[in-house]
Structure formats: structure tokens, C-alpha cells
Amino acid sequence: MIDKTRFARTLSAYDIHLTEQQTDMLDRYAEMLGSYNEKVNLTAITDPQGIEEKHFLDSLLFAASPLVKGSVADVGTGAGFPGIVTKIFKPDIDLSLIEPTGKRCTFLQYVLDSLNIKGSVIKERAEEAARKAWREKYDVVTARAVANLRVLAEYCIPLVKVGGYFIAMKGDGRRELERARAAIEKLGAKYERTENFTLPDGSHRSLIICKKVKPTPPTYPRNGGKINKSPL
């Protein structure tokens, strides 16, 4: 489905290189996404070049970070971005896909099984998962296009182990970051830096990197309604 030559050329501009097997796996993933999207709404981006750049390249910009290793959780993963792409790029990570919607979880498991990828699909809301066995379990927690950073921090940081990283994938996240700094610190993390990229169509992408420096207070996360109505 994807144009492998065009995709390799695009990735080369970002100094990202895939093996033939990895490219083939992403091609099959794109085919499954397109086919499954006809019955379950997974993505509005269905053209091959859009998938290459706005799903795969975008995910690989996260996956290529040297911080992304060990146990990785993708919160609100939807159709599996960036989590599944990251696992294809870095097979050694221990991947958890956290997604509350049952139909999307079924798709995620289908992709993992079809591509023979080992990973966990966790049908939970992030704030519920963080009050159960997954609290402070992960080396890296990420989320892409899920919520405003103040809200996202409360969903994600409680899942990060002390010494690990919360890496938020955003468009241009500067304004959100300024308003979220206090929340990030209250939840036990410290903002470190932002890595900025530009996609081939000119749109901006940012990785907002925060390190977990102490345990999250037991009162967090609150329930989803309070998180959204009264962000920290």
C-alpha cells in the first residue's frame, strides 16, 4: 500500500533507516489500517502518503529517541500510533497499548497477532490503569493527540516509574507547556526539554520530554471527569 521507495527517501531526510523487514511490516500495517477503517473509525488519514508521513514518520520521530527503551506505554493509542510503529522499529521494547475503546482494542490485537509482534493491549482508561497494577511501572509513557498537556500529564505521569520519562507528542506545544509546568511538577516530574521537527508538509511536531523525579502523590490521578473539568 505504501510507496516504499518514497517512504525510504522521506525517512532518510530525518536520518531514520529501516530494514526491508520493518518496511514490509509497516506496509502490511497500512493495509490492515485501510481495510479495518472501513468498518471501525480509526483514522481520517487513509491515503498512502498521509499514512507514511503523518502516522509512520510522526511515530518514528518518537521511536528514534534514545530515551525510548525498556518498558513503554502508549496512552490512548487509538490505531496504534506511536506504539506499534515503535515496537517495529525497536523490537526489544516491552510495549503496552492502553486504549479504553473495545473495537480499537480488537484492531490492535489483530495487528499484533498478524505481524507476530509481542505486546500487551490494555483495555483501560489511563486514570484507571494508574490506580491498578500499572502505576509507576513504565520507563517511558507517551501519548499522541489525546488531550491538552495539563490533562495529559495527569493521565500519563502516574504510570511512569521514578527515573523514567513522560514524552508528550504534540504539534507546537509551547503554549500548552507554559500552562502545564506546575501540573508536571505536582505529579512528580520535571520538564527537561522539547525536541522540534517539521514534517514534509510543513506542519510542526514536538516531543515534550519530562523526567519523573519522585513518586506521584497518591491522590493522583483523580477521576476522568475531575481531570478534564479542573486541570491541575
Stockholm file with secondary structure:
# STOCKHOLM 1.0

chainA/1-232         MIDKTRFARTLSAYDIHLTEQQTDMLDRYAEMLGSYNEKVNLTAITDPQGIEEKHFLDSLLFAASPLVKGSVADVGTGAGFPGIVTKIFKPDIDLSLIEPTGKRCTFLQYVLDSLNIKGSVIKERAEEAARKAWREKYDVVTARAVANLRVLAEYCIPLVKVGGYFIAMKGDGRRELERARAAIEKLGAKYERTENFTLPDGSHRSLIICKKVKPTPPTYPRNGGKINKSPL
#=GR chainA/1-232 SS CCCHHHHHHHHHTTTCCCCHHHHHHHHHHHHHHHHHTTTSCCCSCCSHHHIIIIIIIHHHHHHTSTTCCSEEEEETCTTTTTHHHHHHHCTTSEEEEECCCHHHHHHHHHHHHHTTCCCEEECSCHHHHTTTTTTTCEEEEEEESSSCHHHHHHHHGGGEEEEEEEEEEESSCHHHHHHHHHHHHHTTEEEEEEEEEECTTSCEEEEEEEEECSCCCTTCSCCHHHHHHSCC
#=GC SS_cons         CCCHHHHHHHHHTTTCCCCHHHHHHHHHHHHHHHHHTTTSCCCSCCSHHHIIIIIIIHHHHHHTSTTCCSEEEEETCTTTTTHHHHHHHCTTSEEEEECCCHHHHHHHHHHHHHTTCCCEEECSCHHHHTTTTTTTCEEEEEEESSSCHHHHHHHHGGGEEEEEEEEEEESSCHHHHHHHHHHHHHTTEEEEEEEEEECTTSCEEEEEEEEECSCCCTTCSCCHHHHHHSCC
//
